[in-house]
Amino acid sequence: MVSVRAKLALLQQHSLATRLEAEIERLILEGELVVGDRVNEMQLAERFGVSRSPVREAVRTLESSGLIEAVPNRGIFVRRIDTATALKVYGVRAALFGYAAQLLATEGSDGDLARLAEMHRTMGSAAQTHRFADYFPLNFAFHDFIVEAGGNDVLAAQYRSLVKQLRLFRGQNLMTGDTMEISHREHQTIVDAVLARDPARAYRAAFDHVELGRQRLMVRAVEEHGFGIEPRAEPDEGPARVA
């Protein structure tokens, strides 16, 4: 029979692993651990002043979420997303985002809809003046709000996992001034449908917005590689970068 002390120790380890998971994820998404870098569990343990065991548990969870990959006979690396995979992720993301907008149109409160409209207005000036540094976080918050306010926590968790994976994509779908304005117009179509509480139109507008982003990514891939999808790159060799 497991003692109370042992149970408490196990709970503390799981709690620590959860906190470490969040910290390592932050290092990845903020670029301190770069795509293709080797993940050195010992260095991470030393950085955070913990044993290797909770770090290993955190890394395994991040592997299951798609941010880290284990390469047989080579080690563990920050996952590199190629164009072919990114296009697949975009397709699933489109369906989830469409459903989230549909839910918001039917289930959202009047306050939720007012907040959505206000967020869209705030984004307008940044888009018109091509202020990408301002527009990017507002754009992220706009999408996340639709997913959160839709009220389906399972959908939200899956959607956010996909978004994190896309942030690993090499040379992310960089926005120019023109694409910011296009994106803002597409957002307007979503907002109009949600405010009209038209679930079918909201689904279509949100789905199309992500799908059009996928098509823009395909065009850029063709321009860069001539045939649309670059060969999958292997993780970089060399020591882990742990700042």
Secondary structure, DSSP 8 states (H G I E B T S, - for coil): ---HHHHHHHHHHHHHHHHHHHHHHHHHHTTSS-TT-B--HHHHHHHHTS-HHHHHHHHHHHHHTTSEEEETTTEEEE--B-HHHHHHHHHHHHHHHHHHHHHHHHH--HHHHHHHHHHHHHHHHHHHTT-HHHHHHHHHHHHHHHHHHTT-HHHHHHHHHHHHHHHTBTT-----HHHHHHHHHHHHHHHHHHHTT-HHHHHHHHHHHHHHHHHHHHHHHHHHHSSS---------S-----
